[in-house]
Amino acid sequence: MELSLILPPEPDLLMPMISGFHHFNSLEEKWAYWSKMIYLNRYKCRARDLYKRLYDLVKDKDYFDQSNGGITISGGEPFMQLDAFLELIKQCKNNGLHVAVETTGNYCLDTLKEALPYIDLFLMDLKHLDAQKLKDITGGNLDLILNNFKYLAQHCPNKVIVRMPVIPRFNDDICEDVIRFCANLKLSEVNLLPFHTMGKSKWNQLNKEFMYDKDKMMDRNDLTPYIDVGKQLGVYVKIGG
């Protein structure tokens, strides 16, 4: 049994959490959203009853042991709530739980090193290999992300599954490049996540323009040729997460 935990944002943080592919009218507006998220998550949102309930849930954890299960922490970005995140994963490891985390890798290496001893599996995004495109669309810092990938590849490659959300007109033409990048780092698994439109309703609720309104959900079969590319390079490629 696997327990998935999403670190919940405050209600007024909804927009920043889903704003990765939103086109803001100005850089000032974009970074105002992100700075608010950082401030509230880092300094205002301390560990709440959520974590206490989790501790109670796993104190009799025979069902986890019998099924080789554990906990998967998602978000948002768990590392943006670093203090609460560290408290949680330390408690999980103290209770013998397998800990997986879904993450962008967009933070400094020292932050990664602080959490690494308590994480068994990184489900880590690699959205693009072009620094400017990544910055323009997501605000991400490719140098930080690649630095973390390289560190993990050097010290614990078996702890990493690379995940690439395949987005039309953004990165759907670089799937092979990402697989080759992972092969060069000796990272053994890549998950290609086909584009979907399930988040469209959130944009509508926020009265924001959904940039992919006319795009259909991606057919998984469009990505299956990359399975053979992976085999040739010694990388297991999975379609979907």
C-alpha positions in Angstrom: 0.0 0.0 0.0 1.3 3.4 -0.9 0.1 6.5 0.9 0.2 9.7 -1.2 0.4 13.0 0.6 0.0 16.3 -1.1 1.3 19.2 1.0 -1.6 21.6 0.8 -1.2 25.3 0.0 -3.2 27.9 1.7 -6.4 28.8 -0.3 -4.9 32.0 -1.7 -1.8 30.1 -2.9 -3.9 28.2 -5.5 -2.9 30.4 -8.4 0.9 30.3 -7.8 0.8 26.5 -7.5 -0.8 26.0 -10.9 0.9 29.0 -12.6 3.9 27.2 -14.1 2.4 27.4 -17.7 0.4 30.6 -17.2 1.4 33.6 -19.2 1.6 36.6 -16.8 1.2 40.1 -18.2 4.5 41.1 -16.7 7.5 39.7 -14.8 6.5 41.8 -11.9 3.1 40.0 -11.7 4.7 36.6 -12.1 7.3 37.0 -9.4 4.8 38.6 -7.1 2.8 35.4 -7.1 5.9 33.2 -6.6 7.4 35.4 -3.8 4.1 35.3 -2.0 4.1 31.5 -2.2 7.7 31.3 -0.9 7.0 33.7 1.9 3.9 31.9 3.1 5.2 28.4 2.8 8.6 29.0 4.2 7.7 31.3 7.1 3.9 31.2 7.7 2.7 27.7 7.1 4.1 25.6 9.9 3.4 22.0 10.4 -0.4 21.6 11.0 -2.8 18.9 12.1 -2.2 17.1 8.8 1.1 15.8 10.0 -0.2 14.8 13.4 -2.9 12.8 11.7 -0.4 11.2 9.4 1.7 10.1 12.4 -1.4 8.6 14.0 -2.2 6.8 10.7 1.1 5.0 10.4 1.8 4.2 14.0 0.3 0.7 13.5 1.8 0.2 10.1 1.7 -3.5 9.6 -0.2 -3.0 6.3 2.6 -0.9 5.0 5.2 -3.6 5.9 3.2 -6.4 4.4 2.6 -4.7 1.1 6.1 -3.1 0.8 4.3 0.3 0.7 5.3 3.7 1.8 4.5 7.4 1.4 4.7 9.6 -1.7 4.9 13.4 -1.0 3.7 15.8 -3.7 2.6 19.4 -4.0 3.1 22.1 -5.3 6.8 21.7 -4.6 7.5 20.0 -1.2 10.9 21.6 -1.0 9.2 25.0 -0.9 7.9 24.1 2.6 11.3 22.9 3.7 10.9 23.0 7.5 7.6 21.1 7.5 8.8 18.8 4.8 12.0 17.8 6.7 10.0 17.2 9.8 7.6 15.0 8.0 10.2 12.8 6.2 12.4 12.4 9.3 9.3 11.1 11.2 8.5 8.8 8.3 12.0 7.3 8.2 12.0 7.0 12.0 8.9 4.8 11.6 10.5 2.7 8.9 8.5 4.0 6.0 9.7 4.1 2.4 9.6 7.8 1.3 9.2 9.0 -2.3 8.9 12.7 -3.3 7.6 14.3 -6.5 9.8 17.3 -7.2 11.0 19.8 -9.8 14.6 19.8 -8.5 14.5 23.6 -8.7 16.4 24.5 -5.6 20.0 24.8 -4.4 22.1 21.7 -3.9 22.5 22.3 -0.2 18.7 22.0 0.2 18.8 18.7 -1.6 21.6 17.4 0.5 19.7 18.2 3.7 16.8 16.1 2.7 18.6 13.3 0.8 19.2 11.0 3.8 15.5 10.7 4.4 14.3 10.1 0.8 14.3 6.7 -0.9 13.0 7.7 -4.3 13.0 11.0 -6.3 10.2 11.3 -9.0 12.0 14.3 -10.5 10.8 16.5 -13.4 12.9 17.4 -16.3 10.7 19.7 -18.4 13.3 21.1 -20.8 17.0 21.2 -21.6 17.0 24.8 -23.0 17.6 27.2 -20.1 15.9 30.2 -21.6 12.8 28.3 -22.7 12.5 26.7 -19.3 12.8 30.1 -17.6 10.4 31.8 -19.9 7.6 29.3 -19.4 8.1 27.9 -15.9 10.4 30.4 -14.2 12.7 27.5 -13.5 16.5 27.6 -13.2 18.0 24.9 -15.4 21.4 25.2 -13.8 20.0 24.3 -10.4 17.9 21.4 -11.8 20.8 19.9 -13.7 23.2 20.3 -10.8 20.8 18.3 -8.6 20.4 15.7 -11.3 24.1 15.3 -11.6 24.6 15.0 -7.9 22.0 12.3 -7.5 23.3 10.5 -10.6 26.8 10.5 -9.0 25.8 9.4 -5.5 22.5 7.5 -5.7 21.3 6.9 -9.3 19.0 4.1 -8.2 17.0 6.6 -6.2 15.9 8.6 -9.3 13.1 8.3 -11.8 13.1 11.1 -14.3 9.7 12.4 -15.3 9.0 14.5 -18.4 5.5 16.0 -18.9 5.3 16.1 -22.7 3.7 19.4 -23.7 2.8 20.4 -27.3 4.9 23.2 -28.8 7.0 23.4 -25.6 9.0 20.2 -25.3 7.3 17.5 -27.4 10.3 17.6 -29.9 13.0 16.8 -27.3 11.9 13.5 -25.8 14.9 11.7 -27.4 17.3 14.4 -26.1 16.0 13.9 -22.6 16.4 10.2 -22.8 20.0 10.6 -24.1 20.7 13.1 -21.3 19.6 10.4 -18.7 21.6 7.7 -20.5 24.7 9.8 -20.2 24.1 10.2 -16.5 23.5 6.5 -16.1 19.9 7.2 -14.9 18.0 4.1 -15.7 14.3 5.1 -16.0 12.4 7.9 -17.7 8.6 8.4 -17.5 7.1 10.3 -20.4 3.8 11.9 -19.2 1.4 12.6 -22.1 -0.2 16.0 -22.2 -3.7 16.1 -20.8 -6.4 18.8 -20.3 -7.6 17.8 -16.9 -6.5 21.1 -15.4 -8.6 23.2 -17.7 -11.4 23.6 -15.3 -9.0 25.2 -12.8 -8.1 27.9 -15.3 -11.8 28.5 -16.0 -12.6 28.9 -12.3 -9.9 31.5 -12.0 -11.1 33.4 -15.1 -7.7 32.8 -16.7 -7.0 31.9 -20.3 -6.1 28.3 -20.8 -3.4 28.4 -23.5 -4.0 24.8 -24.7 -7.8 25.2 -25.0 -7.8 23.9 -28.6 -5.4 21.0 -28.0 -6.6 17.5 -27.5 -5.2 15.1 -24.9 -2.1 13.4 -26.3 -2.4 9.8 -27.5 -0.1 7.6 -25.5 0.7 5.7 -28.7 2.4 8.8 -30.1 5.2 8.3 -27.5 5.7 4.6 -27.7 8.5 4.9 -30.3 10.6 6.3 -27.5 10.5 3.0 -25.7 12.8 1.5 -28.4 15.0 4.6 -28.2 15.4 4.0 -24.5 16.2 0.3 -25.1 19.0 1.2 -27.5 20.5 3.6 -24.9 20.0 1.3 -21.9 17.2 3.4 -20.4 13.8 2.0 -19.4 11.2 4.3 -20.9 7.6 4.2 -19.5 4.7 6.0 -21.0 2.8 7.5 -18.1 3.7 7.8 -14.4 
